Amino acid sequence: IRAAAALLADYARDADFTAALRIYGGDSFAYSVERALARGVDGRDEHGARIVIAARPSTLPRGLSSTSQAAGYTGAEWIPAYSGNYQTANRGLADVKAIVIHDTEGSYAGTVSWFKDPAASVSAHYVVRSSDGHIAQMVDEKNIAYHVKCFNTSSVGIEHEGYAAQPEQWFTEAMYSESAKLTAYLADKYSIAKEHSTTAIMGHGEAPDCSDHTDPGPGWNWPHYIDLVKTGGAASFLAEDISVDAPDSLVSGEVGTVTVTISNTGTAAWDLDATRIGTADPQDRDSAFFVEGDWIGPNRATAVDAQTPAGSPGTFTFQIQAPEVAATTVYDEAFSFVQEDVTWFGPTFHVLVQVKPDTAAEPTPENSGCSIGGSGSGGIACMLALGGTLRRRRRR
């Protein structure tokens, strides 16, 4: 992490890290990072520990940038592979017989960079990013990409960012949906059946390719993916049968835990970072229960605890902190569910809490402890200590 930070700092121009991100991974990479920071991140690392990065609206991309339109699929960005990593050809509609699904076993940026490297000797026609489903086209469909050895001449290859051993972390609903739109387009264009089979849409491990690859692995949700291909990538987000466990009463400054369990009755999986609980009535207002370090932002309490397939119950867990009050006050906070950048869905639910004043917190020289009043270094130290305490809290 420190090495990457040092590299970006070296690339930065007058402390403009947008420029650094563009140098490192191109315009689309810079946009994806800044977009993630702007909306916040609630995810898991490779060990399953929760990582929360608070939303930072000020990091939204500034100014204008340009992208190149793909030669084939209009929803893709054109990023050409090195010419020696594929075979120039003139394939027509009758020459493409199958669509091969891969996973990259690496990052989107790394894959794009590798296909542009003269030393690679490999490529694919398309690469799909995990976080948002962004698609890069790297080889024209009329040409033969080197993605599946003996089966290259009659197929189109689609790489998907991620690792077969970590499907819940990498195979997001956004990626499934955008990839399915692409595959539906290809199937219609080349008269390929919209089915999972060794004569139509298949995984790399299923292709007769003279190799021992097994991607995208058993974690790829083929039934869901083919359903999306048949509907052109459209998925529904629905939720029913909700249960909310929350404290009835808190003292000012006290922290409590809210657990929401609800059934996924739509056709799309709920993702670790993208499927969230947001404030409602009105939508996106700042909540009085906001907990810095636990919430994604004042209007986003949490994301789903684990990837939740359609037809399964999902759990959302978050903390609330009672605001300061001079007299006993009842707070009625409304929340609902949101698939970021797609839609709000499901029922609105309420967390009703009686908040009592903290009568034991009267500041005196003997018991005041830290004070965050004023502008001295003691106040700053107290704020840092408080922030550290909140950030150490984790889901139970």
Sequence and secondary structure as in RCSB ss.txt:
>XXXX:A:sequence
IRAAAALLADYARDADFTAALRIYGGDSFAYSVERALARGVDGRDEHGARIVIAARPSTLPRGLSSTSQAAGYTG
AEWIPAYSGNYQTANRGLADVKAIVIHDTEGSYAGTVSWFKDPAASVSAHYVVRSSDGHIAQMVDEKNIAYHVKC
FNTSSVGIEHEGYAAQPEQWFTEAMYSESAKLTAYLADKYSIAKEHSTTAIMGHGEAPDCSDHTDPGPGWNWPHY
IDLVKTGGAASFLAEDISVDAPDSLVSGEVGTVTVTISNTGTAAWDLDATRIGTADPQDRDSAFFVEGDWIGPNR
ATAVDAQTPAGSPGTFTFQIQAPEVAATTVYDEAFSFVQEDVTWFGPTFHVLVQVKPDTAAEPTPENSGCSIGGS
GSGGIACMLALGGTLRRRRRR
>XXXX:A:secstr
 HHHHHHHHHH BTTBHHHHHHHHH HHHHHHHHHHHHH EEEE TTS EEEE   GGGS  S     B SS TT
SEE    GGGEE     TTT  EEEEEE SB HHHHHHHHTSTT     SEEE TTT  EEE S TTSEESSSGG
GGGGEEEEEESB TT HHHHS HHHHHHHHHHHHHHHHHHT  SSBSTTSEEEGGGS SSS   TT TTS HHHH
HHHHHTTT     EEEEEEE  SEEETT EEEEEEEEEE SSS B TTTEEEEETTTTT   TT  TTTSSBTTE
EEE SS B TTSEEEEEEEEE    SS EEEEEEEEEEETTTEEEEEEEEEEEEEE  GGG   TTT      SS
SHHHHHHHHHHHHHHHH    
